[in-house]
Amino acid sequence: MNSNFSDKDMLTDTLSSIKSATASYNVFANECASNDLRGAYMSILTQEHQSQADVYNEMSSRGWYQTQPAPQDKIQQTKNTFLSQNS
């Protein structure tokens, strides 16, 4: 089989698909009236989040998904905002 998609293209598509799936499973779990079914959705959701992390880590290790660290002052500012909202 001759694919016109690069490894980067396939991993990018996979990551996008997983993100979409987790959004759907989250809605399903939130709207579920059955505790057993909700538990099943939560289990699937956890697995999907792990898959997302695995794909992200692979892409990151290849230099295909780079993130910049947040400045420490912005992190502290965000913490302070949430702490003040909860008090």
C-alpha positions in Angstrom: 0.0 0.0 0.0 1.4 3.3 -1.0 0.4 6.1 1.4 0.8 9.8 0.7 0.7 10.5 4.4 3.8 11.0 6.4 4.2 9.7 9.9 3.7 13.3 11.1 0.4 13.5 9.2 -0.8 10.3 10.6 0.1 11.1 14.2 -1.5 14.6 13.8 -4.7 13.0 12.5 -4.6 10.4 15.3 -4.1 13.1 18.0 -7.0 15.2 16.6 -9.3 12.1 16.5 -8.5 11.2 20.1 -9.2 14.7 21.2 -12.6 14.6 19.5 -13.3 11.2 21.0 -12.5 12.4 24.6 -14.8 15.3 24.2 -17.6 13.0 23.1 -17.0 10.5 25.9 -16.9 13.3 28.4 -20.4 14.4 27.3 -21.7 10.8 27.4 -20.4 10.3 30.9 -21.9 13.7 32.1 -25.3 12.9 30.6 -25.5 9.2 31.6 -28.2 8.2 34.1 -26.8 4.8 34.7 -23.9 4.5 37.2 -22.6 1.3 35.5 -22.7 2.9 32.1 -21.1 6.1 33.4 -18.3 3.9 34.9 -17.8 2.3 31.5 -17.6 5.7 29.8 -15.2 6.9 32.4 -13.0 3.9 31.9 -12.9 4.5 28.1 -12.3 8.2 28.7 -9.3 7.4 30.9 -7.9 5.0 28.2 -8.4 7.7 25.6 -6.6 10.3 27.7 -3.6 7.9 28.0 -3.6 7.3 24.3 -3.6 11.0 23.7 -0.6 11.4 26.1 1.2 8.6 24.3 0.7 10.2 20.9 1.6 13.6 22.1 4.8 12.3 23.7 5.8 10.5 20.5 5.1 13.7 18.5 7.0 15.8 21.0 10.0 13.4 21.0 10.2 13.8 17.2 9.9 17.6 17.4 6.5 17.7 15.8 4.5 19.1 18.7 6.4 21.6 20.6 5.1 23.6 23.5 6.6 26.6 25.3 6.8 26.5 29.1 4.5 29.1 30.8 6.4 31.9 32.6 6.4 31.4 36.4 4.7 34.7 37.1 1.8 33.7 34.8 1.5 30.4 36.6 1.4 32.2 40.0 -1.1 34.7 38.7 -3.4 32.0 37.6 -3.1 30.1 40.9 -3.9 33.3 42.8 -7.0 33.9 40.6 -8.4 30.4 41.3 -7.5 30.6 45.0 -9.4 33.9 45.4 -12.4 32.5 43.5 -12.6 29.5 45.9 -12.4 31.5 49.1 
